[in-house]
């Protein structure tokens, strides 16, 4: 399929590609970087994948394949000097054997 050949560039009919989301998120990310307070982001998985990749220093081309589990809080800490750290907290129902992301 076209989507499997270009996950980051594929635009869903009447929807967005990852590139579209990146340009929509750019002003938000610049604003987020100026905050000193703790932030909590709640969003769709595609948006969270891109923000996660950015915060963890991963390439944007890897973002579509990042697993963002449902019913999970991901805490990313960064002090400006050391690499970011991550903690995950499951808050929802008992995870199923698969949340449908294994074939990303």
Buried (B, 14 or more C-beta within 10 A) or exposed (E): EEEEEBBBBBBEEEEBBBBBBBEEBEEEEEEBEEEEEEEEEEEEBBBBBBBBBBBBEBEBEEBBBBEBBBEBEBEBEEEEEEEEEEEEEEEEEEEEEEBEEEEE
